[in-house]
């Protein structure tokens, strides 16, 4: 593999009639757009992209600059939950969503350990210590250093030459942790090149092939503000990242006899208004509602993507159901599947079905 760095080639030339040797130095210059310099703008951008994202567990710690290391235990609304991975945050959410009438609480069982943005770890023994660290984080949706809208695809290979000790090394970087530490350990005397090309993935799952540091800097700067980094504490606002109209249509039409579990309009509860009513959705965009020997017809259509997916429901005989509802989440907290729709903070419609 060709090393594209400034390489000092040291060689000894034997003289014909003496035992003395002379040392000569040749300098080979690599392209500047492949040479990584300590504390340069691209080095800092790479480190910010590789830093540890502390917002994934905001449902527990409400802190964006560190996360709690697994496993650990919390008490959510009086129920102990052991967390082994990020998937278990959904268990806490299910517990908190069981009722709208109670005051939700999540209490951590100490001691715990946390991993900060620079991947250093600290043991926390009580709430006061945790709050002390949380107070060092930026608040909800306040711009912070980490860049979450782009991910590196590993491995990445780097070659390093130190002009002080004349040591040459090649290293494979396999994770954000390794990349962060690699850049943190760079010395002003290090001459570093990255082995291109490699790929990065944007928040919309598109992949970009990077051929040099200039392209990488341009790509990171453009991607930095292209996504919602979800640095707020509202655990209910991002539950449909991967939802599509086709998936929701398949779910609505493949299961029959949906029931209204919760209904709120203009901050007034109507949970019991449609008790005994069954809703059936059809692929042609029509729906029917049956209760007490009566059947009425209506229409529905799904459009949008992810957390901006909406379902327009229009049943002239049932005006409380009619709205352009935004899909909040699809919940499977029990044997039932729940489709939770919202409009602002005042309107809510939740369909429930025991069909898997």
C-alpha positions as CSV (number, residue, x, y, z in Angstrom):
1,X,0.0,0.0,0.0
2,X,1.4,3.4,-1.0
3,X,1.9,5.7,2.0
4,X,0.8,9.2,1.0
5,X,2.6,11.2,3.7
6,X,5.7,13.2,4.1
7,X,8.2,10.4,4.4
8,X,11.7,10.8,5.5
9,X,13.7,8.2,3.8
10,X,16.9,7.5,5.7
11,X,19.5,5.4,4.1
12,X,23.2,4.7,4.7
13,X,25.7,4.9,1.9
14,X,28.9,2.9,2.4
15,X,32.1,4.6,1.3
16,X,34.7,2.6,-0.6
17,X,37.8,3.4,1.4
18,X,36.6,4.3,4.9
19,X,34.3,2.9,7.6
20,X,32.4,6.2,7.9
21,X,28.8,6.4,6.7
22,X,26.9,9.6,5.6
23,X,23.2,10.0,6.1
24,X,21.0,11.6,3.4
25,X,17.4,12.6,3.6
26,X,14.8,12.8,0.9
27,X,11.4,14.4,1.4
28,X,8.4,13.1,-0.5
29,X,5.3,15.3,-0.3
30,X,1.8,13.9,-0.2
31,X,-1.3,15.8,-1.4
32,X,-2.4,18.3,1.2
33,X,-6.0,17.2,0.9
34,X,-5.0,13.8,2.3
35,X,-2.8,15.1,5.2
36,X,-4.5,15.4,8.6
37,X,-3.0,18.0,10.9
38,X,-3.6,18.2,14.7
39,X,-6.2,20.9,15.7
40,X,-7.1,21.6,12.1
41,X,-10.7,22.4,11.2
42,X,-11.2,19.0,9.6
43,X,-9.6,17.1,12.5
44,X,-12.0,18.9,15.0
45,X,-15.0,18.2,12.8
46,X,-14.1,14.5,12.6
47,X,-13.7,14.4,16.4
48,X,-17.1,16.1,17.0
49,X,-18.7,13.6,14.6
50,X,-17.1,10.7,16.4
51,X,-17.8,11.9,20.0
52,X,-20.2,10.0,22.2
53,X,-23.9,11.0,21.8
54,X,-25.4,11.4,25.2
55,X,-29.0,12.1,24.1
56,X,-30.1,8.5,23.5
57,X,-31.1,8.0,27.1
58,X,-32.7,11.4,27.7
59,X,-35.9,9.5,28.9
60,X,-33.8,8.6,31.9
61,X,-31.2,11.3,32.7
62,X,-32.3,14.4,30.7
63,X,-28.7,15.1,29.8
64,X,-27.3,15.4,26.3
65,X,-23.5,15.2,27.0
66,X,-23.3,11.7,28.6
67,X,-25.1,8.4,28.7
68,X,-25.5,5.8,31.4
69,X,-23.6,2.5,31.0
70,X,-25.6,-0.7,30.8
71,X,-26.8,-2.6,32.7
72,X,-28.5,-0.5,35.3
73,X,-31.9,-0.3,37.0
74,X,-34.5,2.4,37.1
75,X,-37.9,2.7,38.9
76,X,-40.5,4.0,36.5
77,X,-43.8,5.0,38.0
78,X,-43.1,2.5,40.8
79,X,-42.0,-0.4,38.5
80,X,-38.4,-1.6,38.5
81,X,-37.0,-1.9,35.0
82,X,-33.5,-3.4,34.3
83,X,-32.0,-1.8,31.2
84,X,-29.5,-3.9,29.1
85,X,-29.5,-2.0,25.8
86,X,-31.0,1.0,24.1
87,X,-34.0,-1.1,23.0
88,X,-35.1,-1.3,26.6
89,X,-35.9,2.5,26.7
90,X,-39.1,1.4,25.0
91,X,-40.1,-0.5,28.1
92,X,-39.8,2.6,30.2
93,X,-41.9,4.5,27.6
94,X,-44.6,1.8,27.7
95,X,-44.7,2.1,31.5
96,X,-45.0,5.9,31.4
97,X,-47.7,5.8,28.7
98,X,-50.0,3.5,30.7
99,X,-51.9,6.5,32.0
100,X,-52.3,10.1,31.1
101,X,-53.7,10.9,34.6
102,X,-50.6,10.2,36.7
103,X,-47.4,12.1,37.2
104,X,-44.6,10.2,35.5
105,X,-41.3,9.6,37.4
106,X,-38.1,7.8,36.5
107,X,-35.7,7.2,39.4
108,X,-32.2,5.7,38.9
109,X,-31.0,3.0,41.2
110,X,-27.4,4.0,42.2
111,X,-24.5,3.5,41.8
112,X,-24.1,3.8,38.0
113,X,-21.3,4.7,35.7
114,X,-21.6,7.2,32.8
115,X,-19.7,7.7,29.6
116,X,-19.0,11.3,28.6
117,X,-18.7,12.9,25.2
118,X,-14.9,12.1,25.1
119,X,-15.6,8.5,26.1
120,X,-14.2,8.9,29.6
121,X,-16.1,7.1,32.3
122,X,-17.1,8.2,35.8
123,X,-18.9,6.4,38.6
124,X,-22.0,8.2,40.1
125,X,-23.3,7.3,43.5
126,X,-26.3,9.6,44.0
127,X,-28.7,12.1,42.4
128,X,-26.7,15.1,43.4
129,X,-23.6,13.9,41.6
130,X,-25.7,13.1,38.5
131,X,-27.3,16.5,38.5
132,X,-23.9,18.1,38.9
133,X,-22.7,16.5,35.6
134,X,-26.1,17.1,33.9
135,X,-25.7,20.8,34.7
136,X,-22.6,20.9,32.5
137,X,-24.6,19.8,29.4
138,X,-26.3,22.2,27.1
139,X,-30.1,22.2,27.5
140,X,-32.9,21.0,25.3
141,X,-32.2,21.6,21.6
142,X,-29.3,23.9,22.4
143,X,-26.5,23.6,19.9
144,X,-23.7,21.4,21.3
145,X,-20.4,20.1,20.0
146,X,-21.4,16.6,18.9
147,X,-22.5,16.1,15.2
148,X,-25.2,13.4,15.0
149,X,-26.3,13.8,11.4
150,X,-23.4,11.8,9.8
151,X,-21.8,8.5,10.7
152,X,-18.4,7.2,9.6
153,X,-18.2,3.7,8.0
154,X,-15.3,1.7,9.5
155,X,-12.6,0.6,9.2
156,X,-10.6,3.7,8.3
157,X,-6.9,3.3,7.8
158,X,-4.4,6.0,8.8
159,X,-0.6,6.3,8.4
160,X,1.4,8.3,10.9
161,X,5.0,9.5,10.8
162,X,6.5,11.4,13.8
163,X,9.3,13.7,12.7
164,X,10.8,13.8,16.2
165,X,11.3,10.1,16.8
166,X,11.2,9.1,13.2
167,X,8.7,6.3,13.8
168,X,6.3,5.3,11.1
169,X,3.0,3.5,11.9
170,X,-0.2,2.4,10.2
171,X,-3.3,1.9,12.2
172,X,-6.9,0.6,11.5
173,X,-9.7,2.6,13.2
174,X,-12.8,0.5,13.8
175,X,-15.1,2.7,15.9
176,X,-16.1,6.2,16.9
177,X,-14.2,5.6,20.2
178,X,-11.0,4.8,18.4
179,X,-11.3,7.7,15.9
180,X,-12.0,10.2,18.8
181,X,-8.9,9.0,20.7
182,X,-6.8,8.9,17.6
183,X,-7.5,12.6,16.9
184,X,-7.1,13.5,20.5
185,X,-3.7,11.9,20.6
186,X,-2.4,13.7,17.5
187,X,0.9,15.6,18.1
188,X,2.0,18.7,16.2
189,X,5.0,16.7,15.0
190,X,2.8,13.9,13.6
191,X,2.4,13.7,9.8
192,X,-0.8,11.8,9.1
193,X,-2.6,10.7,6.0
194,X,-6.0,8.9,5.7
195,X,-6.3,6.1,3.3
196,X,-9.1,7.1,0.9
197,X,-11.8,6.4,-0.2
198,X,-14.1,5.5,2.6
199,X,-17.9,6.1,3.1
200,X,-20.1,8.1,5.4
201,X,-23.8,7.7,6.0
202,X,-26.2,10.6,6.4
203,X,-29.2,10.7,8.7
204,X,-31.5,9.9,5.7
205,X,-29.5,6.6,5.2
206,X,-27.9,7.8,2.0
207,X,-24.2,6.9,1.6
208,X,-21.5,9.2,0.3
209,X,-18.0,8.0,-0.9
210,X,-15.3,10.4,0.4
211,X,-12.1,10.7,-1.7
212,X,-10.1,13.3,0.3
213,X,-10.2,15.5,3.4
214,X,-11.6,18.5,1.5
215,X,-14.6,16.4,0.4
216,X,-15.0,15.1,4.0
217,X,-14.9,18.7,5.5
218,X,-17.5,19.9,3.0
219,X,-19.8,16.9,3.6
220,X,-19.6,17.2,7.4
221,X,-20.3,20.9,7.4
222,X,-23.3,20.5,5.1
223,X,-24.7,17.6,7.1
224,X,-24.2,19.2,10.5
225,X,-27.6,20.9,10.6
226,X,-29.5,18.7,8.2
227,X,-31.3,16.6,10.8
228,X,-33.1,16.8,14.2
229,X,-30.5,15.6,16.7
230,X,-33.3,14.9,19.1
231,X,-31.6,16.8,22.0
232,X,-34.9,17.4,23.8
233,X,-36.5,15.4,26.6
234,X,-39.8,14.5,24.9
235,X,-39.5,10.8,24.5
236,X,-42.8,10.7,22.5
237,X,-41.7,12.8,19.6
238,X,-39.5,10.5,17.7
239,X,-41.2,7.1,17.8
240,X,-41.9,6.8,14.1
241,X,-38.5,7.5,12.5
242,X,-38.8,4.6,10.1
243,X,-42.6,4.7,9.5
244,X,-43.8,4.8,5.9
245,X,-47.3,5.2,4.4
246,X,-47.1,1.7,2.9
247,X,-46.3,0.1,6.3
248,X,-49.1,2.0,8.0
249,X,-51.6,1.1,5.2
250,X,-50.6,-2.5,5.5
251,X,-51.1,-2.5,9.3
252,X,-54.5,-0.7,9.1
253,X,-55.8,-2.9,6.3
254,X,-54.4,-6.3,7.4
255,X,-56.0,-6.1,10.8
256,X,-59.8,-5.8,11.1
257,X,-62.1,-4.3,13.8
258,X,-60.0,-1.5,15.2
259,X,-61.4,0.2,18.3
260,X,-60.9,3.7,19.6
261,X,-58.9,3.5,22.8
262,X,-58.4,7.1,23.5
263,X,-59.9,10.3,21.9
264,X,-59.4,13.9,22.8
265,X,-60.5,17.0,21.0
266,X,-59.8,20.5,22.1
267,X,-58.4,19.2,25.4
268,X,-61.7,17.4,26.1
269,X,-61.7,13.6,26.7
270,X,-64.1,11.5,24.6
271,X,-62.5,8.1,25.4
272,X,-65.9,6.4,25.8
273,X,-67.9,8.1,23.1
274,X,-67.1,5.3,20.6
275,X,-67.2,2.3,22.9
276,X,-68.4,-0.7,20.9
277,X,-67.6,0.9,17.5
278,X,-65.4,-1.1,15.2
279,X,-63.4,0.5,12.4
280,X,-62.2,-1.3,9.2
281,X,-59.8,0.2,6.8
282,X,-59.6,-0.9,3.1
283,X,-56.8,-0.6,0.5
284,X,-59.0,1.5,-1.8
285,X,-58.9,4.3,0.7
286,X,-62.4,3.7,2.2
287,X,-63.3,2.7,5.7
288,X,-66.4,1.5,7.4
289,X,-67.6,1.8,11.0
290,X,-70.1,-0.6,12.6
291,X,-72.0,-0.4,15.9
292,X,-75.4,-1.5,17.1
293,X,-76.5,-2.7,13.7
294,X,-75.5,0.6,12.0
295,X,-72.8,0.9,9.4
296,X,-71.4,4.2,8.1
297,X,-68.7,4.9,5.5
298,X,-65.8,7.2,5.2
299,X,-62.4,7.7,3.6
300,X,-58.7,7.7,4.7
301,X,-55.3,8.4,3.1
302,X,-51.8,8.2,4.5
303,X,-48.9,10.4,3.3
304,X,-45.6,11.7,4.4
305,X,-42.6,9.9,6.0
306,X,-41.2,9.1,9.4
307,X,-42.2,11.5,12.2
308,X,-44.1,13.6,9.6
309,X,-46.4,10.9,8.5
310,X,-50.1,11.9,8.5
311,X,-53.4,10.0,8.1
312,X,-56.4,12.0,6.9
313,X,-59.6,10.4,8.3
314,X,-63.0,11.6,7.1
315,X,-66.2,9.9,8.4
316,X,-69.0,12.4,8.0
317,X,-71.2,10.7,10.6
318,X,-68.4,10.7,13.2
319,X,-67.0,14.2,13.3
320,X,-64.9,13.7,16.4
321,X,-62.7,11.2,14.5
322,X,-62.1,13.5,11.5
323,X,-58.8,15.2,11.2
324,X,-55.5,15.2,9.4
325,X,-53.8,13.2,12.2
326,X,-50.0,13.0,12.6
327,X,-48.9,9.5,13.4
328,X,-47.1,9.8,16.8
329,X,-46.1,6.1,17.2
330,X,-47.0,2.5,16.8
331,X,-46.9,0.8,20.2
332,X,-46.7,-2.9,21.0
333,X,-46.5,-2.7,24.8
334,X,-48.8,-5.7,25.3
335,X,-50.7,-8.2,23.1
336,X,-52.4,-5.2,21.6
337,X,-51.1,-2.9,18.9
338,X,-51.8,0.8,19.3
339,X,-51.7,3.5,16.6
340,X,-51.4,6.8,18.3
341,X,-52.3,10.0,16.3
342,X,-51.9,13.6,17.4
343,X,-52.7,17.1,16.3
344,X,-50.9,19.7,18.3
345,X,-51.2,19.3,22.1
346,X,-55.0,19.3,22.2
347,X,-56.2,16.5,19.9
348,X,-55.4,12.8,20.2
349,X,-56.8,9.6,18.6
350,X,-55.6,6.2,19.5
351,X,-56.8,3.0,17.7
352,X,-56.2,-0.4,19.3
353,X,-56.2,-3.9,18.0
354,X,-55.1,-7.3,19.2
355,X,-54.1,-8.4,15.7
356,X,-50.3,-9.0,15.3
